[in-house]
Amino acid sequence: MGGSLRELRPTLVWALIGVIFTLFAPSVLQLFTIINLTTAIALAVLALSLALVWGYGGILCFGQVAFFGLGAYAYTIGAINFGGSTWAILVAVMVASAFAAALGYFIFYGRVSDVYLGVITLTVTLILYSLIRRTSGPEYKIGNALLGGFNGVSSPPLNAPWDARAILFPEQVFYVAMAALIILYVFVGWLVTTHFGRVCVAIRENETRAELLGYDTRLYKLGIFTIGAGVAAIGGVLFCNGVGRVTPDVFSLYNAALTIIWVIVGGRGTLIGPIGATFGLFYLTASLGGQSVFNNNLVLGIILILFVLLVPKGVAPTLIDWTRRRSRPAGRERRRRRARPEGGA
């Protein structure tokens, strides 16, 4: 328990910083910035889900946005039919998690290799993208919700739990989004310190050795894959609330690649790194969107190449290693001083 608490301490520190930011941001930032920030928070939750699945589970899922988009669509359709967001959020998480469990069962118990796993998850994402774009007719509906084809569907806003008439304002949605990000960050940070998380890391490092030790690696990989999908679904719920609607573009190849870039830039094997990279790249692409000199995709491609070549570990692990190297000489000097006898030169 003590070891887990020590490992969880940096996570709690970052969570506290997030709480402080949540309390002061609405009084400092403009409403437009708060709305954009809510969208960035939703994408950070998506990055957190892939950081868990890929960074700690060793599962390179190119289609993490599939669960993100399913969560957004399931929430929107559920909120329209239920007349409120409370049950719709639960439905969104359940739909994405169930889909991931079914897909993961055939992948992991079918002994699909890592390369084909990435291809399958990406293919499923593109199938969903193509399929939903073809649902523009009035006959394509679920209950009272028209799917809308490539135009998408307007997402009902969040409301207070069990009270559909108490609609949340953008500032309140920001509080909900930040609370969700902080809670999920702490939850995932705790999860990777548990026995389950340690076994998943062991499987990532050497799956054959973990099997020889008696662990059902397929079950553990399926578990972390399903949990990651549930986290991504919550990001989808927040995203469609920040944007106000959901369209098939949530399943696009661009978003699938962007999620991979966030984790690579932030650093695999960390949680705060991909979150920070998401915010940084989100505002970088937003600022580039106001000019016509540089293409966003070109800039992101250059960033990816530079980080793969120059900072292969990512920002967070590189900074951690640099900090440790800086602290080692001082630590050795303090130990030498303690060991030096009194009166010695």
Steps between C-alpha positions, in 0.01 A plus 500: 500500500781737591673435170179570313453828685855606417444418135168683502642816658600673172154423360336662802725806466396550136138440599528775765643736239201414280259577783661841558482577128133395494413739782673806354475458120135615453567825685806577285420365154236619255192292420624413149827372646312295758293334226812418296670376815211260562562347157872468577417329830284245317788423263735471799273228641531320166880531520489367858312191382763421235778576749355223716439249221823556307734638765423246771324219316731497199198492267555733204137581422479715187123520542460647848279769346249225416406476869521880531253542213273219618481670838408832338232346277360275774473797736330719240251233395435403861449859616251565218300188584523523880440874509805554720871431530524293818413160356651597165848528656469151647379364165795661322754333727322165482469503119867586442621253765279218368615563143865497613445180701345324199766623259781432747377147565545401136832686477669376817353152521560463129870566565513786251849651485569862593532616139168349397339632818587854394370435149174348628424782744574762234285315248209483745530875556492576128204263453307692765599826332378382160188333638368796698562739209243297304218546752364833379149382411197531730484121528832492686402568856515340843187578692443873463858576397584543131861402428539786253765349274800724433316797657497328838264548792458788743594379848267586790689692769592351834253544781513457876472135608141373478367850416471551123373855545819618675715558190868573569654820364839495321688597818331215685580256219863607535490410870350160416761437230791590728357290782466205263858542374642525853300203631589284199865602525515400866307180428733396218803604708376278782411215264853469363638464856268209584574132444295516182704793370832338588403181319400703193841670503669161535303375199605808306866430579495125436173324428655153480660534844169620649325193355765270644436657841139386473319819393227492237646778288199504269266579789719781633538656157127477445440665837727801444370533142141515627581746779679724250191497278281609791736790575500600131118493498490757782728718289249464214217612727695809603604570141149509354392724789788738434436513125120477520462219248658176383588416140670201331824701503562371853592170331727660240853385421627845602368461856631143519850614404484805725434284805813298427701822463384629841629187674829493306573868567391486863677173569392138520496354849379827650153642549562871547721515188228416244256729682743791482583424136129504416453850641818627337429360154132597520584866545785479249266371228236755605749784458618360166139485383488879484771523233545361150880468479549166674283192465393347832563145385848592378589661833371201698694264275821695554442502876448122499819437299707732720380338820554147369855588394610744772277428802397136452388459862270803484497823700403371846747207522781717362435771761483239776833349393660846480375590849634176645841553341513851643411381850747208514825704547341698783377180661841335478666808650259499796571129561876564489464780755302277733758221471798735557633467859497804727819702476590336169631707211 
